[in-house]
């Protein structure tokens, strides 16, 4: 039976690493932390009720996650940090550097939190926690989760609204709510690609 495990870097990964040339070694060193994060992504769900999570990389060896919360459903970041740094189920991260405005006098909530990777997985984890305050923006996230097939009970818990709630803009809102339309365009594009691939395979 043939093995589908790739020995070393795939051709695409090797091309990515060589594109910058000078950072291939740093990229290889940080790949262990990336692997750890992928295997424990569900910790981000157990420690926080976010509307959206986006991943990013920076400085070659840093992995980042931007978590967006509804203002009314803000989860204390200490709960998430407790889960991430748990000695058994967590990442064994080192250090905890924060820029926190949770108790800001202006009512804003947002944090930037950095951790260094464990001894065996060099790199850095960069967390950014932000809130959405506008009712119409929270409703738009509700529609996105509904479109993506999220469970109704989960959508209600995270957004505070039943699944599929309408987006009603308040006066002065920018009115640019295109997340669901973007997802529909992406979905249609993928369906066309799939159909073309099936035709070529015949």
Secondary structure as GFF3:
##gff-version 3
##sequence-region A 1 202
A	DSSP	alpha_helix	11	20	.	.	.	ID=ss1
A	DSSP	alpha_helix	24	39	.	.	.	ID=ss2
A	DSSP	alpha_helix	43	46	.	.	.	ID=ss3
A	DSSP	beta_strand	52	58	.	.	.	ID=ss4
A	DSSP	beta_strand	62	70	.	.	.	ID=ss5
A	DSSP	three_ten_helix	71	73	.	.	.	ID=ss6
A	DSSP	alpha_helix	77	84	.	.	.	ID=ss7
A	DSSP	beta_strand	94	100	.	.	.	ID=ss8
A	DSSP	beta_strand	110	116	.	.	.	ID=ss9
A	DSSP	beta_strand	124	132	.	.	.	ID=ss10
A	DSSP	alpha_helix	135	147	.	.	.	ID=ss11
A	DSSP	alpha_helix	152	159	.	.	.	ID=ss12
A	DSSP	alpha_helix	179	201	.	.	.	ID=ss13
###
